[in-house]
Amino acid sequence: MKFLVLWRMELSLLSREMAQAVARMAAYGARLEAEGKVLVRYHVVGAHGGAWIYQVGSHEEFERLLARAPIFNFARYDIYPLADMSLPADDGTAAPA
């Protein structure tokens, strides 16, 4: 299962704790990439946040990894489950072109 996560920092919660959480995100993301749980991580230019694509075995695993993110309580999330856009296998029922 793949999930696109767009997250942005909730600047109204700016505090020392939030700054420390932001500082830990790079190491957290690098670990998940090394484990194959995050495929790519991007910074959204001009915004306080990022875009990550998770690849996990279950929805529960995804929720657990997201909840363990250092910035979990300091960010807002848009989450999109992803599906491959590959063509279906040709079973001979398609109309000729």
MODELLER restraints for C-alpha pairs under 7 A, 6 or more apart:
rsr = mdl.restraints
at = mdl.atoms
rsr.add(forms.Gaussian(group=physical.xy_distance, feature=features.Distance(at['CA:1:A'], at['CA:55:A']), mean=5.59, stdev=0.5))
rsr.add(forms.Gaussian(group=physical.xy_distance, feature=features.Distance(at['CA:1:A'], at['CA:56:A']), mean=5.33, stdev=0.5))
rsr.add(forms.Gaussian(group=physical.xy_distance, feature=features.Distance(at['CA:1:A'], at['CA:57:A']), mean=5.95, stdev=0.5))
rsr.add(forms.Gaussian(group=physical.xy_distance, feature=features.Distance(at['CA:1:A'], at['CA:58:A']), mean=6.49, stdev=0.5))
rsr.add(forms.Gaussian(group=physical.xy_distance, feature=features.Distance(at['CA:2:A'], at['CA:53:A']), mean=6.72, stdev=0.5))
rsr.add(forms.Gaussian(group=physical.xy_distance, feature=features.Distance(at['CA:2:A'], at['CA:54:A']), mean=5.45, stdev=0.5))
rsr.add(forms.Gaussian(group=physical.xy_distance, feature=features.Distance(at['CA:2:A'], at['CA:55:A']), mean=4.51, stdev=0.5))
rsr.add(forms.Gaussian(group=physical.xy_distance, feature=features.Distance(at['CA:2:A'], at['CA:56:A']), mean=6.42, stdev=0.5))
rsr.add(forms.Gaussian(group=physical.xy_distance, feature=features.Distance(at['CA:2:A'], at['CA:81:A']), mean=6.03, stdev=0.5))
rsr.add(forms.Gaussian(group=physical.xy_distance, feature=features.Distance(at['CA:2:A'], at['CA:82:A']), mean=5.24, stdev=0.5))
rsr.add(forms.Gaussian(group=physical.xy_distance, feature=features.Distance(at['CA:3:A'], at['CA:53:A']), mean=5.59, stdev=0.5))
rsr.add(forms.Gaussian(group=physical.xy_distance, feature=features.Distance(at['CA:3:A'], at['CA:54:A']), mean=5.17, stdev=0.5))
rsr.add(forms.Gaussian(group=physical.xy_distance, feature=features.Distance(at['CA:3:A'], at['CA:55:A']), mean=6.69, stdev=0.5))
rsr.add(forms.Gaussian(group=physical.xy_distance, feature=features.Distance(at['CA:3:A'], at['CA:79:A']), mean=6.71, stdev=0.5))
rsr.add(forms.Gaussian(group=physical.xy_distance, feature=features.Distance(at['CA:3:A'], at['CA:80:A']), mean=5.52, stdev=0.5))
rsr.add(forms.Gaussian(group=physical.xy_distance, feature=features.Distance(at['CA:3:A'], at['CA:81:A']), mean=4.42, stdev=0.5))
rsr.add(forms.Gaussian(group=physical.xy_distance, feature=features.Distance(at['CA:3:A'], at['CA:82:A']), mean=5.43, stdev=0.5))
rsr.add(forms.Gaussian(group=physical.xy_distance, feature=features.Distance(at['CA:4:A'], at['CA:51:A']), mean=6.99, stdev=0.5))
rsr.add(forms.Gaussian(group=physical.xy_distance, feature=features.Distance(at['CA:4:A'], at['CA:52:A']), mean=5.91, stdev=0.5))
rsr.add(forms.Gaussian(group=physical.xy_distance, feature=features.Distance(at['CA:4:A'], at['CA:53:A']), mean=4.56, stdev=0.5))
rsr.add(forms.Gaussian(group=physical.xy_distance, feature=features.Distance(at['CA:4:A'], at['CA:54:A']), mean=6.50, stdev=0.5))
rsr.add(forms.Gaussian(group=physical.xy_distance, feature=features.Distance(at['CA:4:A'], at['CA:79:A']), mean=5.80, stdev=0.5))
rsr.add(forms.Gaussian(group=physical.xy_distance, feature=features.Distance(at['CA:4:A'], at['CA:80:A']), mean=5.07, stdev=0.5))
rsr.add(forms.Gaussian(group=physical.xy_distance, feature=features.Distance(at['CA:4:A'], at['CA:81:A']), mean=6.37, stdev=0.5))
rsr.add(forms.Gaussian(group=physical.xy_distance, feature=features.Distance(at['CA:4:A'], at['CA:82:A']), mean=6.79, stdev=0.5))
rsr.add(forms.Gaussian(group=physical.xy_distance, feature=features.Distance(at['CA:5:A'], at['CA:51:A']), mean=5.57, stdev=0.5))
rsr.add(forms.Gaussian(group=physical.xy_distance, feature=features.Distance(at['CA:5:A'], at['CA:52:A']), mean=5.28, stdev=0.5))
rsr.add(forms.Gaussian(group=physical.xy_distance, feature=features.Distance(at['CA:5:A'], at['CA:53:A']), mean=6.24, stdev=0.5))
rsr.add(forms.Gaussian(group=physical.xy_distance, feature=features.Distance(at['CA:5:A'], at['CA:77:A']), mean=6.63, stdev=0.5))
rsr.add(forms.Gaussian(group=physical.xy_distance, feature=features.Distance(at['CA:5:A'], at['CA:78:A']), mean=5.82, stdev=0.5))
rsr.add(forms.Gaussian(group=physical.xy_distance, feature=features.Distance(at['CA:5:A'], at['CA:79:A']), mean=4.68, stdev=0.5))
rsr.add(forms.Gaussian(group=physical.xy_distance, feature=features.Distance(at['CA:5:A'], at['CA:80:A']), mean=6.48, stdev=0.5))
rsr.add(forms.Gaussian(group=physical.xy_distance, feature=features.Distance(at['CA:6:A'], at['CA:50:A']), mean=5.84, stdev=0.5))
rsr.add(forms.Gaussian(group=physical.xy_distance, feature=features.Distance(at['CA:6:A'], at['CA:51:A']), mean=4.48, stdev=0.5))
rsr.add(forms.Gaussian(group=physical.xy_distance, feature=features.Distance(at['CA:6:A'], at['CA:52:A']), mean=6.67, stdev=0.5))
rsr.add(forms.Gaussian(group=physical.xy_distance, feature=features.Distance(at['CA:6:A'], at['CA:77:A']), mean=5.73, stdev=0.5))
rsr.add(forms.Gaussian(group=physical.xy_distance, feature=features.Distance(at['CA:6:A'], at['CA:78:A']), mean=5.12, stdev=0.5))
rsr.add(forms.Gaussian(group=physical.xy_distance, feature=features.Distance(at['CA:6:A'], at['CA:79:A']), mean=6.47, stdev=0.5))
rsr.add(forms.Gaussian(group=physical.xy_distance, feature=features.Distance(at['CA:7:A'], at['CA:49:A']), mean=5.26, stdev=0.5))
rsr.add(forms.Gaussian(group=physical.xy_distance, feature=features.Distance(at['CA:7:A'], at['CA:50:A']), mean=5.43, stdev=0.5))
rsr.add(forms.Gaussian(group=physical.xy_distance, feature=features.Distance(at['CA:7:A'], at['CA:51:A']), mean=6.39, stdev=0.5))
rsr.add(forms.Gaussian(group=physical.xy_distance, feature=features.Distance(at['CA:7:A'], at['CA:75:A']), mean=6.26, stdev=0.5))
rsr.add(forms.Gaussian(group=physical.xy_distance, feature=features.Distance(at['CA:7:A'], at['CA:76:A']), mean=5.58, stdev=0.5))
rsr.add(forms.Gaussian(group=physical.xy_distance, feature=features.Distance(at['CA:7:A'], at['CA:77:A']), mean=4.50, stdev=0.5))
rsr.add(forms.Gaussian(group=physical.xy_distance, feature=features.Distance(at['CA:7:A'], at['CA:78:A']), mean=6.39, stdev=0.5))
rsr.add(forms.Gaussian(group=physical.xy_distance, feature=features.Distance(at['CA:8:A'], at['CA:48:A']), mean=5.44, stdev=0.5))
rsr.add(forms.Gaussian(group=physical.xy_distance, feature=features.Distance(at['CA:8:A'], at['CA:49:A']), mean=3.95, stdev=0.5))
rsr.add(forms.Gaussian(group=physical.xy_distance, feature=features.Distance(at['CA:8:A'], at['CA:50:A']), mean=6.50, stdev=0.5))
rsr.add(forms.Gaussian(group=physical.xy_distance, feature=features.Distance(at['CA:8:A'], at['CA:75:A']), mean=5.40, stdev=0.5))
rsr.add(forms.Gaussian(group=physical.xy_distance, feature=features.Distance(at['CA:8:A'], at['CA:76:A']), mean=5.50, stdev=0.5))
rsr.add(forms.Gaussian(group=physical.xy_distance, feature=features.Distance(at['CA:8:A'], at['CA:77:A']), mean=6.71, stdev=0.5))
rsr.add(forms.Gaussian(group=physical.xy_distance, feature=features.Distance(at['CA:9:A'], at['CA:48:A']), mean=5.45, stdev=0.5))
rsr.add(forms.Gaussian(group=physical.xy_distance, feature=features.Distance(at['CA:9:A'], at['CA:49:A']), mean=5.61, stdev=0.5))
rsr.add(forms.Gaussian(group=physical.xy_distance, feature=features.Distance(at['CA:9:A'], at['CA:74:A']), mean=6.04, stdev=0.5))
rsr.add(forms.Gaussian(group=physical.xy_distance, feature=features.Distance(at['CA:9:A'], at['CA:75:A']), mean=4.32, stdev=0.5))
rsr.add(forms.Gaussian(group=physical.xy_distance, feature=features.Distance(at['CA:9:A'], at['CA:76:A']), mean=6.43, stdev=0.5))
rsr.add(forms.Gaussian(group=physical.xy_distance, feature=features.Distance(at['CA:10:A'], at['CA:74:A']), mean=5.67, stdev=0.5))
rsr.add(forms.Gaussian(group=physical.xy_distance, feature=features.Distance(at['CA:10:A'], at['CA:75:A']), mean=5.05, stdev=0.5))
rsr.add(forms.Gaussian(group=physical.xy_distance, feature=features.Distance(at['CA:10:A'], at['CA:76:A']), mean=6.51, stdev=0.5))
rsr.add(forms.Gaussian(group=physical.xy_distance, feature=features.Distance(at['CA:13:A'], at['CA:74:A']), mean=6.46, stdev=0.5))
rsr.add(forms.Gaussian(group=physical.xy_distance, feature=features.Distance(at['CA:18:A'], at['CA:74:A']), mean=6.47, stdev=0.5))
rsr.add(forms.Gaussian(group=physical.xy_distance, feature=features.Distance(at['CA:21:A'], at['CA:70:A']), mean=4.88, stdev=0.5))
rsr.add(forms.Gaussian(group=physical.xy_distance, feature=features.Distance(at['CA:21:A'], at['CA:71:A']), mean=5.29, stdev=0.5))
rsr.add(forms.Gaussian(group=physical.xy_distance, feature=features.Distance(at['CA:22:A'], at['CA:70:A']), mean=6.96, stdev=0.5))
rsr.add(forms.Gaussian(group=physical.xy_distance, feature=features.Distance(at['CA:22:A'], at['CA:71:A']), mean=6.12, stdev=0.5))
rsr.add(forms.Gaussian(group=physical.xy_distance, feature=features.Distance(at['CA:24:A'], at['CA:70:A']), mean=6.35, stdev=0.5))
rsr.add(forms.Gaussian(group=physical.xy_distance, feature=features.Distance(at['CA:25:A'], at['CA:70:A']), mean=6.02, stdev=0.5))
rsr.add(forms.Gaussian(group=physical.xy_distance, feature=features.Distance(at['CA:32:A'], at['CA:38:A']), mean=5.37, stdev=0.5))
rsr.add(forms.Gaussian(group=physical.xy_distance, feature=features.Distance(at['CA:33:A'], at['CA:39:A']), mean=6.03, stdev=0.5))
rsr.add(forms.Gaussian(group=physical.xy_distance, feature=features.Distance(at['CA:37:A'], at['CA:54:A']), mean=5.59, stdev=0.5))
rsr.add(forms.Gaussian(group=physical.xy_distance, feature=features.Distance(at['CA:37:A'], at['CA:55:A']), mean=5.01, stdev=0.5))
rsr.add(forms.Gaussian(group=physical.xy_distance, feature=features.Distance(at['CA:37:A'], at['CA:56:A']), mean=5.78, stdev=0.5))
rsr.add(forms.Gaussian(group=physical.xy_distance, feature=features.Distance(at['CA:38:A'], at['CA:52:A']), mean=6.86, stdev=0.5))
rsr.add(forms.Gaussian(group=physical.xy_distance, feature=features.Distance(at['CA:38:A'], at['CA:53:A']), mean=5.66, stdev=0.5))
rsr.add(forms.Gaussian(group=physical.xy_distance, feature=features.Distance(at['CA:38:A'], at['CA:54:A']), mean=4.25, stdev=0.5))
rsr.add(forms.Gaussian(group=physical.xy_distance, feature=features.Distance(at['CA:38:A'], at['CA:55:A']), mean=5.76, stdev=0.5))
rsr.add(forms.Gaussian(group=physical.xy_distance, feature=features.Distance(at['CA:39:A'], at['CA:53:A']), mean=5.57, stdev=0.5))
rsr.add(forms.Gaussian(group=physical.xy_distance, feature=features.Distance(at['CA:39:A'], at['CA:54:A']), mean=5.96, stdev=0.5))
rsr.add(forms.Gaussian(group=physical.xy_distance, feature=features.Distance(at['CA:39:A'], at['CA:55:A']), mean=6.54, stdev=0.5))
rsr.add(forms.Gaussian(group=physical.xy_distance, feature=features.Distance(at['CA:40:A'], at['CA:52:A']), mean=5.72, stdev=0.5))
rsr.add(forms.Gaussian(group=physical.xy_distance, feature=features.Distance(at['CA:40:A'], at['CA:53:A']), mean=5.56, stdev=0.5))
rsr.add(forms.Gaussian(group=physical.xy_distance, feature=features.Distance(at['CA:41:A'], at['CA:51:A']), mean=5.87, stdev=0.5))
rsr.add(forms.Gaussian(group=physical.xy_distance, feature=features.Distance(at['CA:41:A'], at['CA:52:A']), mean=4.43, stdev=0.5))
rsr.add(forms.Gaussian(group=physical.xy_distance, feature=features.Distance(at['CA:41:A'], at['CA:53:A']), mean=6.72, stdev=0.5))
rsr.add(forms.Gaussian(group=physical.xy_distance, feature=features.Distance(at['CA:42:A'], at['CA:50:A']), mean=5.48, stdev=0.5))
rsr.add(forms.Gaussian(group=physical.xy_distance, feature=features.Distance(at['CA:42:A'], at['CA:51:A']), mean=5.06, stdev=0.5))
rsr.add(forms.Gaussian(group=physical.xy_distance, feature=features.Distance(at['CA:42:A'], at['CA:52:A']), mean=6.23, stdev=0.5))
rsr.add(forms.Gaussian(group=physical.xy_distance, feature=features.Distance(at['CA:43:A'], at['CA:49:A']), mean=6.31, stdev=0.5))
rsr.add(forms.Gaussian(group=physical.xy_distance, feature=features.Distance(at['CA:43:A'], at['CA:50:A']), mean=4.36, stdev=0.5))
rsr.add(forms.Gaussian(group=physical.xy_distance, feature=features.Distance(at['CA:43:A'], at['CA:51:A']), mean=6.35, stdev=0.5))
rsr.add(forms.Gaussian(group=physical.xy_distance, feature=features.Distance(at['CA:44:A'], at['CA:50:A']), mean=4.99, stdev=0.5))
rsr.add(forms.Gaussian(group=physical.xy_distance, feature=features.Distance(at['CA:44:A'], at['CA:51:A']), mean=6.68, stdev=0.5))
rsr.add(forms.Gaussian(group=physical.xy_distance, feature=features.Distance(at['CA:56:A'], at['CA:62:A']), mean=6.11, stdev=0.5))
rsr.add(forms.Gaussian(group=physical.xy_distance, feature=features.Distance(at['CA:66:A'], at['CA:72:A']), mean=6.94, stdev=0.5))
